[in-house]
């Protein structure tokens, strides 16, 4: 799989500029050869803003523009968007090709910030109720969004359900070290697409920061491509998904994770909090 991760610039309230800049980056990536999958960050068109979060419909401009772009590159595009539905706003990851919307994943773990309403996803969004697993011609893609990655169970669950690669859409801090460790512990490549842009004031003495540091790592946690923290960038990597499937099935020593693990002892993980 040839995977492109776009680190885009997000200026709050500037939907058209944010989308057009990202489109230009993707087109620049196409000039270096056809990718199988392009990924863009969480809520890249317009997420955090001082006046609060707004959403758009699936029939809106972002989805249509991403489908047109997928047609240009003859590829799939995975992107984050605040999706507006009758039941409220959803923090979503959407996979499209030239012809259709292939899959939608809604963020399951919503960030709690009771004293900062503009960041309190518990009150802003409708919670997702299922794992982000997208079957594609290139492999089974696991998808998580930002705060989802705070919960180690989700990485293992995705791989146990057959994820060949995990795409992590971000709009916040530097989690490169997290990606390296989760990839190594679960023997799966992980790609992060994060935003850069100005710190956004969202409360008294509180700002939301977007620090880039997008990364693609292999199933050993080795960095294949890494971005800085200030500027928009394009990351590209060739991922041999079959190699990591084989290691997960037959790995030895520290990579015998899936043959030595003891699920009969892990029941507490699925019990409610005490």
Protein Blocks (a to p, Z undefined) as FASTA:
>chain_A
ZZddddddddehilmlmmmmmmmmmmmmmmnopafbdcddehklomcdfkbpcdddfklm
klmmmmmmmmmnopadddddddddfkbccdddddddfkbcfbdcddfbdcddfklmklmm
klmpccdfbdcddddfkbccdddehjlmmpmklmmmmmmnopabdcdddddddfklmmmm
mmmmnopacdddddedddddfbehiacddeejiacddfkopafbdcdfkbccdddddddf
klmmmmmmmpghjllmmmmpcfklmmmmmpccZZ
